[in-house]
């Protein structure tokens, strides 16, 4: 897979998808190195998709142990407790993903994702993180942006039947074909910090209410020192109070952040497997097929 050309074995294995996006795209995919942190249901779906598609290498980071919640959405965890006992989520997912496609190098990196230096992130072409705080997302995005080469950065989160994907491709160049002409186009992506710092009144009208609700939940968890998802219906009064404070500070109409949506997000923070499959499928297409996506929200 390190060669310039696809091997005969690769060409035979990926024949159907090569017919869809061509040999050049498959060659680039087979040389891509992806880092993933936070092995929850949506991320697991993404990993499965890119491993089956034939990515060059996949590195997993998640030192957490198996919980009942993880078992409900992570199909890569073996059902036998004797198998997963004493292993981290990253190690268990690594073992399962290797069986999906032996031609893809899947490995585990131990440690805290936020403690790795810029040189570490420079080893990858794509970094995908999930289940981490706002401060961690901002920190890792900054590190990716400081690397000498362009490192694509993605965050993905799913709560119940709602989810969002954030994309930072930095300065992205792509080609657009019109009849016999090919135009070179450029997109300048904002950093994660810049994107979420845009005043709510200045956001395009097409921005969903879910985006605003997710920002309120994110701010509440950060203010309370909680990990993502560590929230319950008992926190709803505090969440509504914070929503009012944020809207007042920005002279923003509170009705654009419905109380019912906030109640839904705090009532059930677990992932809904069918939604994980949809989000993971969309995220798996983003690096190769959808560069125009910057921040997308899904509400099912």
C-alpha positions in Angstrom: 0.0 0.0 0.0 3.0 2.3 0.3 3.7 2.1 -3.5 2.6 4.6 -6.0 0.4 2.1 -7.8 -2.4 -0.2 -6.5 -1.4 -3.8 -6.3 -3.2 -6.5 -8.2 -4.8 -7.7 -4.9 -6.0 -4.2 -4.1 -7.4 -3.6 -7.5 -9.4 -6.9 -7.3 -10.6 -6.2 -3.7 -11.7 -2.6 -4.4 -13.0 -3.2 -8.0 -16.5 -2.0 -7.4 -15.7 1.3 -5.7 -12.9 2.0 -8.2 -15.6 1.8 -10.9 -17.4 4.6 -8.9 -14.7 7.1 -8.1 -11.7 5.9 -10.2 -8.2 4.6 -9.6 -6.7 7.9 -8.6 -9.2 8.4 -5.8 -8.6 4.9 -4.6 -4.8 5.4 -4.7 -5.1 8.5 -2.6 -7.3 6.8 -0.1 -4.9 3.9 0.2 -2.1 6.3 1.1 -4.2 8.3 3.7 -3.4 8.1 7.4 -6.3 8.8 9.8 -6.4 9.4 13.5 -9.6 8.8 15.4 -10.4 9.5 19.1 -13.5 8.6 21.0 -14.8 5.2 20.0 -18.6 5.8 20.3 -21.3 4.5 18.0 -21.0 7.2 15.3 -17.2 7.0 15.2 -17.3 3.2 15.0 -19.6 3.4 12.0 -17.1 5.8 10.4 -14.1 3.5 11.1 -15.9 0.5 9.6 -16.7 2.5 6.4 -13.2 3.7 5.8 -11.6 0.4 6.6 -13.8 -1.4 4.2 -13.1 1.3 1.6 -9.3 0.7 1.9 -7.8 3.6 3.8 -4.0 3.4 4.2 -3.9 3.3 8.0 -6.2 4.0 11.0 -5.0 4.9 14.5 -7.4 4.7 17.4 -7.2 6.6 20.7 -9.6 5.7 23.6 -8.4 4.5 27.0 -11.9 4.0 28.4 -13.2 0.6 29.5 -16.4 -1.0 28.3 -19.6 0.3 29.8 -23.2 -0.7 29.4 -23.8 2.5 27.3 -20.9 1.6 25.0 -22.3 -1.9 24.4 -25.6 -0.4 23.2 -24.1 1.5 20.3 -20.6 0.0 19.6 -21.0 -3.2 17.5 -17.2 -3.7 17.4 -17.2 -4.8 21.1 -17.4 -8.6 21.4 -20.5 -9.7 23.4 -18.4 -12.0 25.6 -17.3 -10.2 28.8 -14.3 -12.6 29.1 -13.0 -11.2 25.8 -13.3 -7.5 26.6 -12.5 -7.6 30.2 -9.3 -5.6 31.0 -9.1 -4.1 27.5 -9.7 -0.5 26.4 -12.3 0.5 23.9 -9.5 1.3 21.4 -7.9 -2.1 21.7 -11.2 -3.9 21.3 -12.2 -1.9 18.3 -8.8 -2.4 16.8 -9.0 -6.2 16.9 -12.5 -6.1 15.3 -11.5 -3.7 12.5 -8.5 -5.8 11.5 -11.0 -8.6 10.7 -13.0 -6.3 8.4 -10.1 -5.7 6.1 -6.7 -7.3 6.8 -5.1 -5.0 4.1 -5.6 -1.9 6.3 -3.2 -1.1 9.1 -5.1 -0.5 12.3 -3.3 0.4 15.5 -3.8 1.8 18.9 -2.1 4.9 20.4 -2.2 5.1 24.2 -2.4 8.3 26.1 -4.6 11.5 26.4 -5.5 12.9 23.0 -4.9 16.5 24.2 -1.4 15.8 25.5 0.1 14.8 22.1 2.3 17.4 20.5 2.1 18.9 17.0 4.6 16.5 15.5 2.2 13.6 16.5 -0.7 15.1 14.5 1.6 15.8 11.6 1.8 12.0 11.0 -1.8 12.0 9.8 -3.9 13.4 6.9 -7.2 13.4 8.8 -8.0 13.8 12.5 -11.5 12.9 13.8 -12.4 13.4 17.4 -15.6 12.7 19.4 -16.8 12.7 23.0 -14.5 15.4 24.2 -14.9 18.9 25.7 -15.1 22.2 23.8 -11.6 23.1 25.2 -10.2 19.8 23.8 -11.7 20.3 20.4 -10.3 23.8 20.2 -6.8 22.7 21.4 -6.5 19.8 18.9 -7.8 21.9 16.0 -5.1 24.5 16.9 -2.4 21.8 16.9 -3.6 20.5 13.5 -3.5 24.0 12.0 0.1 24.6 13.2 1.4 21.5 11.4 3.4 22.4 8.3 1.2 20.2 6.0 -2.6 20.5 5.8 -4.3 18.2 8.3 -8.1 17.9 7.9 -9.9 18.1 11.2 -13.4 16.8 12.0 -15.5 16.6 15.1 -18.7 14.5 15.4 -21.2 14.2 18.2 -24.5 12.4 18.5 -27.1 12.8 21.3 -30.2 10.7 21.0 -31.5 11.2 17.5 -29.6 14.5 17.0 -26.0 15.0 15.7 -23.5 17.4 14.2 -20.3 17.2 12.2 -17.8 20.0 12.1 -15.2 20.2 9.3 -12.0 22.2 9.0 -10.1 21.6 5.8 -8.2 24.9 6.2 -7.3 26.2 2.8 -8.9 23.6 0.4 -8.3 23.5 -3.3 -10.6 21.5 -5.6 -11.5 21.3 -9.3 -14.9 22.0 -10.8 -15.6 20.7 -14.3 -18.0 22.5 -16.7 -18.4 20.9 -20.0 -14.8 21.0 -21.5 -13.4 23.4 -18.9 -11.9 22.7 -15.5 -11.9 25.5 -12.9 -9.6 25.6 -9.9 -11.6 26.7 -6.8 -10.5 27.4 -3.2 -12.4 27.3 0.1 -11.0 29.0 3.2 -12.3 27.2 6.3 -12.5 28.9 9.7 -11.0 27.3 12.7 -13.2 25.5 15.2 -12.8 28.5 17.6 -13.6 31.0 14.9 -16.7 29.1 13.7 -18.4 28.8 17.1 -17.4 32.4 18.0 -19.6 33.9 15.3 -22.4 35.9 17.0 -25.7 34.1 16.7 -27.4 37.2 15.1 -24.8 37.0 12.3 -25.4 33.4 11.5 -27.1 32.6 8.1 -30.8 32.0 8.4 -30.4 28.4 7.3 -28.5 27.5 10.5 -30.6 25.0 12.4 -32.0 25.5 15.9 -30.1 22.3 16.8 -26.8 24.1 16.3 -27.7 26.8 18.9 -29.1 24.2 21.3 -25.8 22.1 21.1 -23.8 25.3 21.9 -25.9 25.9 25.0 -25.4 22.3 26.2 -21.7 22.5 25.4 -21.3 25.7 27.3 -23.2 24.3 30.3 -21.0 21.1 30.5 -17.9 23.2 30.3 -19.0 25.6 33.0 -19.9 22.8 35.3 -16.7 20.9 34.6 -18.6 17.9 33.1 -17.5 15.5 30.5 -19.6 15.4 27.3 -22.9 13.6 28.0 -22.7 14.0 31.8 -26.0 15.8 32.0 -29.5 14.8 32.9 -33.0 16.2 33.2 -32.2 17.4 36.6 -29.9 20.0 34.9 -32.6 21.4 32.8 -33.3 24.5 35.0 -29.6 25.4 34.8 -29.5 24.8 31.1 -32.5 27.1 30.5 -31.0 29.7 32.7 -27.8 29.7 30.7 -29.7 29.8 27.5 -31.4 33.0 28.6 -28.1 34.5 29.7 -26.5 33.7 26.3 -29.4 35.1 24.3 -29.6 38.2 26.4 -25.8 38.8 26.0 -26.2 38.6 22.2 -29.6 40.3 22.0 -30.9 37.1 20.4 -34.5 35.9 20.4 -34.9 33.0 22.9 -37.5 31.4 20.8 -34.8 30.3 18.3 -33.5 27.9 20.9 -36.6 25.9 21.9 -36.9 24.7 25.5 -38.4 21.5 24.2 -35.2 20.8 22.1 -33.0 21.5 25.1 -35.1 19.2 27.3 -34.8 16.4 24.7 -31.0 16.8 24.6 -30.6 16.6 28.3 -33.2 13.9 28.9 -31.3 11.2 26.9 -27.6 11.7 26.0 -27.1 8.1 24.7 -26.6 7.5 21.1 -29.3 6.1 18.9 -27.7 3.3 16.7 -29.7 4.0 13.5 -28.6 7.7 13.7 -25.0 6.6 14.3 -25.1 4.6 11.1 -26.4 7.7 9.1 -23.9 10.1 10.7 -21.0 7.6 10.3 -21.9 7.1 6.7 -21.9 10.8 6.0 -18.7 11.4 7.8 -17.1 8.5 5.9 -17.8 10.3 2.7 -16.7 13.7 3.7 -12.9 13.4 3.2 -13.2 12.2 -0.4 -16.6 13.3 -1.6 -18.0 16.4 0.2 -15.4 19.1 0.7 -18.1 21.8 0.8 -19.5 20.6 4.2 -18.3 22.9 7.0 -20.8 22.3 9.8 -23.8 20.2 9.4 -26.5 19.2 11.9 -28.9 16.4 11.8 -32.2 16.2 13.7 -34.2 13.0 13.1 
